[in-house]
Amino acid sequence: MDTQQVSAPSRTPSAGVVHINIRLTDGYSIISNRLSQHRDMSLLAIGLGTHIQSLPAGSRIGVKALAEIFPESEARIAAALRELEHHGFLRRIRERVQGGRVATRTESYNHPEAAARRAGAARVSPAVRVTPAAPAAPVVPVVPAVPVATSAPAPAPAPVPVRVPECEPAPVPVPASEPPVVREPVPDPAPRLVPSPAAPKPPPPPLPFPRRPSAPLFDEAARLLAGLQVSAPLFVLSEVDVERLTPGVAAWLERGVRPDAVRVALTDDPPVPLRHPAKLVRHRLVALLPPPVPAAVPVVSLQNCDDCDRGFRSPVPGRCGECRDVRAYADDGPCLLGG
């Protein structure tokens, strides 16, 4: 008789956390316990590192960009980023990009120790083993044989020649002629046109200018530029810079952009270190210029017909279309159609 196998049920812990896990098929990220259970970092740094590792490549993780998402202040987020960088989970690299600017690229690591070992192994090139050549075999000189004098044997009878019929050679099979392979000529690669260092640089694009300039618009733009250093201390502009950049900010304000949005667009996520704030502001005023506000569609006022008192849209009061048609037909006289 078969014995029924009884399996004991899994015991639920009486204290502590109990995991209620559901199998995920989308919308999840794999985070290493080296980060989530790190004992030397604050919970804010661990949570921020987990958020950064869950983002797709190319996402912006600047202090201001993160402060717009989370309720923590910029100072706390900056301190958490420094913790992650100190423990090897983040690395900031300054690179020179097109246009001569210096940009900061941030690398996120889920296993800092393994990444450091891989980088160290890549720096050390493997040694090349040289196998010694096998020794050449010794050359043995060949000594010619010396004839030994012996008694002359009796001459053998000469053989009778036998005529052998000549055989025609077998025909050699000729391979079938294959069609010639036509190879298309490979075009030469186009030469790369790299300007010489002494070549003159193209002039910078012009600064945008408002379509309807006015004194109040320019005054508001000048106040915005002069007050950039209040919210962004790195953007200290001189009086000459403010006068030169005022038309560009006025063009932004004329296109319906709020002053707070202009301030964020000009000062958000600057390069480190920021050497020329006026040049950066000018570049962003030109490159990030929003499109003009579309013209408003004119609204035709609503009128009441003088005859039927029905509503119709017209810029001037009068009669509606049906009443005008009735009066037009009534003025034509008696109808000439009929039986």
Residue pairs with C-beta under 8 A, 6 or more apart in sequence:
12 18
29 50
29 53
29 54
30 110
31 50
31 53
31 54
31 110
32 110
32 111
34 110
34 111
34 112
35 46
35 49
35 50
35 53
35 89
35 110
36 46
36 50
38 46
38 87
40 87
41 49
41 83
41 84
41 87
42 80
42 83
44 72
44 76
44 79
44 80
45 79
45 80
45 81
45 83
45 84
48 66
48 77
48 80
48 81
48 84
49 84
49 89
49 90
49 108
52 61
52 84
52 90
52 108
53 108
53 110
55 61
60 269
61 81
61 106
62 268
62 269
63 74
63 77
63 78
63 81
64 74
64 264
64 268
64 269
65 268
65 269
66 77
67 73
67 74
67 77
70 77
72 80
81 90
84 90
85 91
85 92
87 112
88 109
88 112
88 113
88 115
88 116
89 108
89 109
89 110
89 112
90 106
90 107
90 108
90 109
91 106
91 107
91 109
92 104
92 105
92 106
92 107
93 104
93 105
93 106
93 107
94 102
94 103
94 104
94 105
94 272
95 102
95 103
95 104
95 105
96 102
96 103
97 103
101 271
102 271
103 271
104 271
104 272
109 115
204 282
204 286
205 286
206 286
207 244
207 245
207 247
207 248
207 282
207 285
207 286
208 247
208 248
208 251
208 252
208 285
208 286
208 289
209 247
209 248
209 250
209 251
210 217
210 247
210 250
210 251
210 253
210 254
211 254
211 292
212 254
213 247
213 250
217 250
217 253
217 254
218 246
218 247
218 250
220 250
220 253
220 259
221 246
221 247
221 248
221 249
221 250
221 252
221 253
222 242
222 243
222 246
222 249
224 249
224 253
224 259
224 262
224 263
225 237
225 241
225 242
225 245
225 246
225 249
225 281
226 237
226 242
228 235
228 237
228 263
228 266
228 267
228 281
229 235
229 236
229 237
231 263
231 267
232 263
232 267
232 270
234 267
234 270
234 274
234 277
235 266
235 267
235 270
235 274
235 277
235 281
236 277
237 245
237 277
237 278
237 281
238 278
241 278
241 281
244 278
244 282
245 278
245 281
245 282
245 285
248 282
248 285
248 286
249 262
249 285
251 285
251 289
252 262
252 285
252 289
252 290
253 259
253 262
255 289
255 290
255 291
255 292
255 293
256 290
256 293
257 265
257 290
265 284
265 288
266 281
266 284
266 285
270 277
270 280
271 280
274 280
300 313
300 314
300 315
301 313
301 314
301 315
302 311
302 312
302 313
303 311
303 312
303 313
303 314
303 316
303 317
303 318
304 310
304 311
304 312
304 317
305 311
305 312
305 318
305 319
305 320
305 323
306 317
306 318
306 319
306 323
307 319
307 320
307 323
308 320
308 322
308 323
310 320
312 320
312 321
319 327
